[in-house]
């Protein structure tokens, strides 16, 4: 993140629960190499369009650097679906 380099794609799935359900808040913990301040980064989400009802509405995504305590949020407020687009990028603030 940041520094002009992209991190590899991370597939988010908690096999112990039904992720991305209406009205839910999902937490995922992933390791990324330290690439600078979160607030100078962008976040791209992508759907694999799998399942009967593959579209999902993303309000916001917050990212926390557990080393520094910095928290940054990307406001999406949009659907991610085949009909409107499977990928969206926003700046973390």
PyMOL commands that place a pseudoatom at each C-alpha (Angstrom):
pseudoatom trace, name=CA, resn=UNK, resi=1, chain=A, elem=C, hetatm=0, pos=[0.000, 0.000, 0.000]
pseudoatom trace, name=CA, resn=UNK, resi=2, chain=A, elem=C, hetatm=0, pos=[1.253, 3.478, -0.717]
pseudoatom trace, name=CA, resn=UNK, resi=3, chain=A, elem=C, hetatm=0, pos=[4.698, 4.151, -2.106]
pseudoatom trace, name=CA, resn=UNK, resi=4, chain=A, elem=C, hetatm=0, pos=[3.474, 3.559, -5.651]
pseudoatom trace, name=CA, resn=UNK, resi=5, chain=A, elem=C, hetatm=0, pos=[3.500, -0.226, -5.479]
pseudoatom trace, name=CA, resn=UNK, resi=6, chain=A, elem=C, hetatm=0, pos=[0.505, -2.528, -5.418]
pseudoatom trace, name=CA, resn=UNK, resi=7, chain=A, elem=C, hetatm=0, pos=[-0.004, -5.370, -2.987]
pseudoatom trace, name=CA, resn=UNK, resi=8, chain=A, elem=C, hetatm=0, pos=[-1.122, -8.712, -4.392]
pseudoatom trace, name=CA, resn=UNK, resi=9, chain=A, elem=C, hetatm=0, pos=[-4.853, -9.473, -4.498]
pseudoatom trace, name=CA, resn=UNK, resi=10, chain=A, elem=C, hetatm=0, pos=[-6.224, -10.972, -1.285]
pseudoatom trace, name=CA, resn=UNK, resi=11, chain=A, elem=C, hetatm=0, pos=[-9.243, -13.284, -1.491]
pseudoatom trace, name=CA, resn=UNK, resi=12, chain=A, elem=C, hetatm=0, pos=[-11.458, -12.557, 1.516]
pseudoatom trace, name=CA, resn=UNK, resi=13, chain=A, elem=C, hetatm=0, pos=[-13.466, -15.514, 2.772]
pseudoatom trace, name=CA, resn=UNK, resi=14, chain=A, elem=C, hetatm=0, pos=[-14.109, -16.762, 6.280]
pseudoatom trace, name=CA, resn=UNK, resi=15, chain=A, elem=C, hetatm=0, pos=[-15.088, -20.394, 5.802]
pseudoatom trace, name=CA, resn=UNK, resi=16, chain=A, elem=C, hetatm=0, pos=[-16.773, -20.418, 9.219]
pseudoatom trace, name=CA, resn=UNK, resi=17, chain=A, elem=C, hetatm=0, pos=[-19.472, -17.886, 8.283]
pseudoatom trace, name=CA, resn=UNK, resi=18, chain=A, elem=C, hetatm=0, pos=[-21.640, -16.565, 5.471]
pseudoatom trace, name=CA, resn=UNK, resi=19, chain=A, elem=C, hetatm=0, pos=[-19.671, -13.480, 4.383]
pseudoatom trace, name=CA, resn=UNK, resi=20, chain=A, elem=C, hetatm=0, pos=[-21.081, -10.304, 2.836]
pseudoatom trace, name=CA, resn=UNK, resi=21, chain=A, elem=C, hetatm=0, pos=[-24.691, -10.772, 3.932]
pseudoatom trace, name=CA, resn=UNK, resi=22, chain=A, elem=C, hetatm=0, pos=[-27.180, -7.876, 3.896]
pseudoatom trace, name=CA, resn=UNK, resi=23, chain=A, elem=C, hetatm=0, pos=[-26.766, -5.621, 6.917]
pseudoatom trace, name=CA, resn=UNK, resi=24, chain=A, elem=C, hetatm=0, pos=[-23.618, -7.362, 8.135]
pseudoatom trace, name=CA, resn=UNK, resi=25, chain=A, elem=C, hetatm=0, pos=[-20.200, -6.049, 9.081]
pseudoatom trace, name=CA, resn=UNK, resi=26, chain=A, elem=C, hetatm=0, pos=[-17.394, -8.395, 8.090]
pseudoatom trace, name=CA, resn=UNK, resi=27, chain=A, elem=C, hetatm=0, pos=[-13.900, -8.272, 9.588]
pseudoatom trace, name=CA, resn=UNK, resi=28, chain=A, elem=C, hetatm=0, pos=[-10.875, -9.789, 7.871]
pseudoatom trace, name=CA, resn=UNK, resi=29, chain=A, elem=C, hetatm=0, pos=[-7.295, -9.845, 9.081]
pseudoatom trace, name=CA, resn=UNK, resi=30, chain=A, elem=C, hetatm=0, pos=[-4.583, -9.999, 6.435]
pseudoatom trace, name=CA, resn=UNK, resi=31, chain=A, elem=C, hetatm=0, pos=[-0.864, -9.338, 6.395]
pseudoatom trace, name=CA, resn=UNK, resi=32, chain=A, elem=C, hetatm=0, pos=[0.520, -6.778, 3.974]
pseudoatom trace, name=CA, resn=UNK, resi=33, chain=A, elem=C, hetatm=0, pos=[4.095, -5.506, 3.911]
pseudoatom trace, name=CA, resn=UNK, resi=34, chain=A, elem=C, hetatm=0, pos=[4.460, -1.991, 5.279]
pseudoatom trace, name=CA, resn=UNK, resi=35, chain=A, elem=C, hetatm=0, pos=[4.224, 0.342, 2.316]
pseudoatom trace, name=CA, resn=UNK, resi=36, chain=A, elem=C, hetatm=0, pos=[3.735, 3.735, 3.912]
pseudoatom trace, name=CA, resn=UNK, resi=37, chain=A, elem=C, hetatm=0, pos=[0.820, 5.656, 5.319]
pseudoatom trace, name=CA, resn=UNK, resi=38, chain=A, elem=C, hetatm=0, pos=[-2.643, 4.288, 4.699]
pseudoatom trace, name=CA, resn=UNK, resi=39, chain=A, elem=C, hetatm=0, pos=[-4.075, 7.746, 4.018]
pseudoatom trace, name=CA, resn=UNK, resi=40, chain=A, elem=C, hetatm=0, pos=[-1.928, 8.069, 0.890]
pseudoatom trace, name=CA, resn=UNK, resi=41, chain=A, elem=C, hetatm=0, pos=[-3.136, 4.742, -0.528]
pseudoatom trace, name=CA, resn=UNK, resi=42, chain=A, elem=C, hetatm=0, pos=[-5.985, 3.507, -2.675]
pseudoatom trace, name=CA, resn=UNK, resi=43, chain=A, elem=C, hetatm=0, pos=[-8.097, 0.409, -2.145]
pseudoatom trace, name=CA, resn=UNK, resi=44, chain=A, elem=C, hetatm=0, pos=[-9.507, -1.649, -5.008]
pseudoatom trace, name=CA, resn=UNK, resi=45, chain=A, elem=C, hetatm=0, pos=[-12.244, -4.209, -4.477]
pseudoatom trace, name=CA, resn=UNK, resi=46, chain=A, elem=C, hetatm=0, pos=[-13.271, -6.833, -6.969]
pseudoatom trace, name=CA, resn=UNK, resi=47, chain=A, elem=C, hetatm=0, pos=[-16.092, -9.388, -7.026]
pseudoatom trace, name=CA, resn=UNK, resi=48, chain=A, elem=C, hetatm=0, pos=[-15.673, -12.848, -8.499]
pseudoatom trace, name=CA, resn=UNK, resi=49, chain=A, elem=C, hetatm=0, pos=[-19.403, -12.762, -9.381]
pseudoatom trace, name=CA, resn=UNK, resi=50, chain=A, elem=C, hetatm=0, pos=[-19.920, -16.218, -7.864]
pseudoatom trace, name=CA, resn=UNK, resi=51, chain=A, elem=C, hetatm=0, pos=[-23.206, -17.412, -6.391]
pseudoatom trace, name=CA, resn=UNK, resi=52, chain=A, elem=C, hetatm=0, pos=[-26.890, -16.947, -7.105]
pseudoatom trace, name=CA, resn=UNK, resi=53, chain=A, elem=C, hetatm=0, pos=[-27.015, -13.383, -5.741]
pseudoatom trace, name=CA, resn=UNK, resi=54, chain=A, elem=C, hetatm=0, pos=[-23.467, -12.230, -6.400]
pseudoatom trace, name=CA, resn=UNK, resi=55, chain=A, elem=C, hetatm=0, pos=[-24.073, -8.468, -6.216]
pseudoatom trace, name=CA, resn=UNK, resi=56, chain=A, elem=C, hetatm=0, pos=[-23.296, -6.665, -2.968]
pseudoatom trace, name=CA, resn=UNK, resi=57, chain=A, elem=C, hetatm=0, pos=[-23.554, -3.103, -1.744]
pseudoatom trace, name=CA, resn=UNK, resi=58, chain=A, elem=C, hetatm=0, pos=[-20.367, -1.750, -0.185]
pseudoatom trace, name=CA, resn=UNK, resi=59, chain=A, elem=C, hetatm=0, pos=[-20.838, 1.236, 2.088]
pseudoatom trace, name=CA, resn=UNK, resi=60, chain=A, elem=C, hetatm=0, pos=[-17.278, 1.651, 3.336]
pseudoatom trace, name=CA, resn=UNK, resi=61, chain=A, elem=C, hetatm=0, pos=[-14.124, -0.269, 4.100]
pseudoatom trace, name=CA, resn=UNK, resi=62, chain=A, elem=C, hetatm=0, pos=[-11.846, 0.625, 6.985]
pseudoatom trace, name=CA, resn=UNK, resi=63, chain=A, elem=C, hetatm=0, pos=[-8.236, -0.518, 7.139]
pseudoatom trace, name=CA, resn=UNK, resi=64, chain=A, elem=C, hetatm=0, pos=[-6.151, -0.502, 10.306]
pseudoatom trace, name=CA, resn=UNK, resi=65, chain=A, elem=C, hetatm=0, pos=[-2.374, -0.663, 10.510]
pseudoatom trace, name=CA, resn=UNK, resi=66, chain=A, elem=C, hetatm=0, pos=[-2.013, -2.673, 13.718]
pseudoatom trace, name=CA, resn=UNK, resi=67, chain=A, elem=C, hetatm=0, pos=[1.615, -1.560, 14.132]
pseudoatom trace, name=CA, resn=UNK, resi=68, chain=A, elem=C, hetatm=0, pos=[1.019, 2.197, 14.009]
pseudoatom trace, name=CA, resn=UNK, resi=69, chain=A, elem=C, hetatm=0, pos=[-2.659, 2.253, 15.006]
pseudoatom trace, name=CA, resn=UNK, resi=70, chain=A, elem=C, hetatm=0, pos=[-3.511, 4.324, 11.903]
pseudoatom trace, name=CA, resn=UNK, resi=71, chain=A, elem=C, hetatm=0, pos=[-7.043, 3.747, 10.595]
pseudoatom trace, name=CA, resn=UNK, resi=72, chain=A, elem=C, hetatm=0, pos=[-8.130, 4.900, 7.146]
pseudoatom trace, name=CA, resn=UNK, resi=73, chain=A, elem=C, hetatm=0, pos=[-11.500, 4.517, 5.448]
pseudoatom trace, name=CA, resn=UNK, resi=74, chain=A, elem=C, hetatm=0, pos=[-12.582, 4.309, 1.813]
pseudoatom trace, name=CA, resn=UNK, resi=75, chain=A, elem=C, hetatm=0, pos=[-16.184, 5.363, 1.124]
pseudoatom trace, name=CA, resn=UNK, resi=76, chain=A, elem=C, hetatm=0, pos=[-17.698, 3.295, -1.684]
pseudoatom trace, name=CA, resn=UNK, resi=77, chain=A, elem=C, hetatm=0, pos=[-21.507, 3.652, -1.282]
pseudoatom trace, name=CA, resn=UNK, resi=78, chain=A, elem=C, hetatm=0, pos=[-22.155, 1.598, -4.403]
pseudoatom trace, name=CA, resn=UNK, resi=79, chain=A, elem=C, hetatm=0, pos=[-23.128, -1.790, -5.735]
pseudoatom trace, name=CA, resn=UNK, resi=80, chain=A, elem=C, hetatm=0, pos=[-20.477, -4.205, -6.926]
pseudoatom trace, name=CA, resn=UNK, resi=81, chain=A, elem=C, hetatm=0, pos=[-22.182, -6.447, -9.459]
pseudoatom trace, name=CA, resn=UNK, resi=82, chain=A, elem=C, hetatm=0, pos=[-22.040, -7.643, -13.036]
pseudoatom trace, name=CA, resn=UNK, resi=83, chain=A, elem=C, hetatm=0, pos=[-24.601, -5.054, -14.151]
pseudoatom trace, name=CA, resn=UNK, resi=84, chain=A, elem=C, hetatm=0, pos=[-22.751, -1.995, -12.769]
pseudoatom trace, name=CA, resn=UNK, resi=85, chain=A, elem=C, hetatm=0, pos=[-19.156, -3.203, -12.570]
pseudoatom trace, name=CA, resn=UNK, resi=86, chain=A, elem=C, hetatm=0, pos=[-17.226, -5.829, -10.644]
pseudoatom trace, name=CA, resn=UNK, resi=87, chain=A, elem=C, hetatm=0, pos=[-14.309, -3.570, -9.663]
pseudoatom trace, name=CA, resn=UNK, resi=88, chain=A, elem=C, hetatm=0, pos=[-14.141, -0.248, -7.842]
pseudoatom trace, name=CA, resn=UNK, resi=89, chain=A, elem=C, hetatm=0, pos=[-11.240, 1.843, -6.505]
pseudoatom trace, name=CA, resn=UNK, resi=90, chain=A, elem=C, hetatm=0, pos=[-11.345, 4.528, -3.825]
pseudoatom trace, name=CA, resn=UNK, resi=91, chain=A, elem=C, hetatm=0, pos=[-8.749, 6.564, -1.924]
pseudoatom trace, name=CA, resn=UNK, resi=92, chain=A, elem=C, hetatm=0, pos=[-8.254, 5.810, 1.755]
pseudoatom trace, name=CA, resn=UNK, resi=93, chain=A, elem=C, hetatm=0, pos=[-8.721, 8.866, 3.983]
for i in range(1, 93): cmd.bond("trace and resi %d" % i, "trace and resi %d" % (i + 1))
show_as sticks, trace
zoom trace
